[in-house]
Amino acid sequence: LSVESLQHVGIFRGFSSGPLGATEVWTSRQALQDLYQKMLVTDLEYALDKKVEQDLWNHAFKNQITTLQSQAKNRANPNRSEVQANLSLFLEAASGFYTQLLQELCTVFNVDLPCRVRSSQLGIISNKQSSGGAIVTPQPSSCSYICQHCLVHLGDIVGENSFLTHQSSWTVD
């Protein structure tokens, strides 16, 4: 898998304001998340070199969050409440994605974070590596970087969700 191959198959097309409907955009975004997650887990060094983690955040999450925020802040928008609900759901999905990605990365690369409860302790998944292919062992600094990246974006998502909760309590429709 490579960033170029994703661009070649046109996966980014789903994130434009073009003719694709909501279902196609959601499906394209999910495919992008799945492919980028696989790249990060199987060859972290290559993925970081190609800035996959940044593309993942920007194209699969940040751009959509920014668009929904803009629509939710528009007092003239007749669908404002619906947009706020969609933003809240999207933030929950983003939080779930990054939580799961962090768990998988820590499990696969045997990273022990003080704030992390092992998946097996929660009865969720085994702590054993469950990859379908060969995994290239990354440098410890790369593992630390990608875990920090996940934690930063989890913090971003919590902040956005907190702001959304406060904002919806201020407005009367």
C-alpha positions as CSV (number, residue, x, y, z in Angstrom):
1,L,0.0,0.0,0.0
2,S,1.2,3.5,-0.8
3,V,-0.2,7.0,-0.6
4,E,0.3,7.2,-4.4
5,S,-1.8,4.1,-4.9
6,L,-4.6,5.6,-2.8
7,Q,-4.6,8.7,-4.9
8,H,-4.4,6.7,-8.1
9,V,-7.7,4.8,-7.2
10,G,-9.3,8.1,-6.5
11,I,-10.1,7.5,-2.8
12,F,-9.7,11.2,-2.1
13,R,-12.5,12.0,-4.5
14,G,-15.0,11.2,-1.8
15,F,-13.9,14.2,0.3
16,S,-14.6,16.9,-2.2
17,S,-17.9,18.7,-2.5
18,G,-18.4,17.0,-5.8
19,P,-21.3,14.8,-7.0
20,L,-20.9,12.0,-4.4
21,G,-23.7,11.5,-1.9
22,A,-23.4,11.2,1.8
23,T,-23.3,7.4,1.7
24,E,-20.4,7.4,-0.9
25,V,-18.5,9.9,1.1
26,W,-18.9,7.9,4.3
27,T,-17.9,4.7,2.5
28,S,-14.8,6.4,1.0
29,R,-13.8,7.9,4.4
30,Q,-14.1,4.5,6.0
31,A,-12.0,2.9,3.2
32,L,-9.4,5.6,3.7
33,Q,-9.3,5.0,7.5
34,D,-9.0,1.3,7.0
35,L,-6.1,1.6,4.5
36,Y,-4.2,4.2,6.5
37,Q,-4.6,2.2,9.7
38,K,-3.3,-0.9,8.0
39,M,-0.3,1.1,6.7
40,L,0.4,2.5,10.1
41,V,0.3,-0.9,11.7
42,T,2.2,-2.9,9.1
43,D,5.0,-0.4,8.2
44,L,5.1,2.5,10.6
45,E,8.4,3.9,9.4
46,Y,7.2,4.1,5.7
47,A,3.8,5.5,6.8
48,L,5.4,8.2,8.9
49,D,7.8,9.0,6.1
50,K,4.8,9.5,3.8
51,K,3.0,11.5,6.5
52,V,0.1,9.0,6.5
53,E,-0.9,10.0,10.1
54,Q,-1.3,13.6,9.0
55,D,-3.3,12.7,5.9
56,L,-5.5,10.4,8.0
57,W,-6.3,13.2,10.5
58,N,-6.8,15.9,7.8
59,H,-8.7,14.0,5.2
60,A,-10.7,11.5,7.3
61,F,-11.5,13.7,10.3
62,K,-10.4,17.4,10.5
63,N,-11.9,18.6,7.2
64,Q,-15.2,17.0,8.0
65,I,-15.2,18.4,11.6
66,T,-14.4,21.9,10.2
67,T,-17.2,21.7,7.6
68,L,-19.8,20.5,10.2
69,Q,-18.6,23.2,12.7
70,S,-19.1,25.9,10.1
71,Q,-22.6,24.7,9.3
72,A,-23.5,24.3,13.0
73,K,-22.3,27.8,13.8
74,N,-24.4,29.3,11.0
75,R,-27.5,30.7,12.7
76,A,-29.3,31.1,9.4
77,N,-28.9,27.3,8.7
78,P,-32.4,25.8,9.0
79,N,-30.8,22.3,9.6
80,R,-28.5,23.6,12.4
81,S,-29.8,21.2,15.1
82,E,-29.4,18.2,12.7
83,V,-25.9,19.4,11.8
84,Q,-25.0,19.7,15.5
85,A,-26.2,16.1,16.0
86,N,-24.2,14.9,13.1
87,L,-21.1,16.7,14.4
88,S,-21.6,15.0,17.8
89,L,-21.9,11.6,16.2
90,F,-18.9,12.2,13.9
91,L,-16.8,13.3,16.9
92,E,-17.8,10.1,18.8
93,A,-16.8,8.0,15.7
94,A,-13.5,9.8,15.5
95,S,-12.8,9.3,19.2
96,G,-13.6,5.6,18.8
97,F,-11.3,5.3,15.8
98,Y,-8.3,6.9,17.5
99,T,-8.9,5.0,20.8
100,Q,-9.0,1.7,18.8
101,L,-6.0,2.7,16.7
102,L,-4.0,3.6,19.9
103,Q,-4.9,0.2,21.4
104,E,-3.9,-1.7,18.3
105,L,-0.6,0.2,17.9
106,C,0.3,-0.4,21.6
107,T,-0.6,-4.1,21.3
108,V,1.2,-4.7,18.0
109,F,4.3,-2.8,18.9
110,N,4.3,-3.8,22.6
111,V,4.1,-0.1,23.8
112,D,3.3,0.3,27.5
113,L,1.7,3.6,28.2
114,P,1.0,4.5,31.8
115,C,-2.5,5.8,30.9
116,R,-3.5,2.7,28.9
117,V,-5.4,-0.3,30.2
118,R,-4.5,-3.4,28.2
119,S,-7.3,-4.6,25.9
120,S,-7.3,-8.1,27.5
121,Q,-7.9,-6.6,30.9
122,L,-11.1,-5.1,29.5
123,G,-12.1,-8.3,27.8
124,I,-12.0,-6.6,24.4
125,I,-9.2,-8.2,22.4
126,S,-6.2,-10.4,23.0
127,N,-2.9,-8.6,23.6
128,K,-1.4,-10.9,21.0
129,Q,-0.4,-9.6,17.7
130,S,-3.2,-10.4,15.2
131,S,-1.8,-9.3,11.9
132,G,-2.6,-10.8,8.6
133,G,0.7,-9.9,7.1
134,A,4.3,-9.2,7.9
135,I,4.9,-6.3,10.2
136,V,8.0,-4.2,9.9
137,T,9.5,-3.5,13.3
138,P,9.7,0.3,13.8
139,Q,12.1,2.4,15.9
140,P,10.9,3.0,19.5
141,S,10.8,6.8,18.8
142,S,8.4,6.2,15.9
143,C,6.1,4.2,18.2
144,S,6.2,7.0,20.8
145,Y,5.5,9.6,18.1
146,I,2.4,7.7,16.7
147,C,1.0,7.1,20.2
148,Q,1.5,10.8,21.0
149,H,-0.2,11.7,17.7
150,C,-3.3,9.5,18.7
151,L,-3.4,11.1,22.1
152,V,-3.2,14.6,20.8
153,H,-6.1,14.0,18.4
154,L,-8.1,12.3,21.1
155,G,-7.6,15.5,23.1
156,D,-8.6,17.6,20.1
157,I,-11.8,15.6,19.7
158,V,-12.7,15.9,23.4
159,G,-12.2,19.6,23.2
160,E,-14.4,19.9,20.1
161,N,-17.1,17.8,21.8
162,S,-16.9,19.8,25.0
163,F,-17.3,23.0,23.0
164,L,-20.2,21.6,21.0
165,T,-21.9,20.6,24.3
166,H,-21.5,24.1,25.8
167,Q,-22.5,25.8,22.5
168,S,-25.7,23.8,22.2
169,S,-26.6,24.8,25.8
170,W,-26.2,28.5,24.9
171,T,-28.4,28.5,21.8
172,V,-32.1,28.5,21.7
173,D,-33.6,27.5,18.4
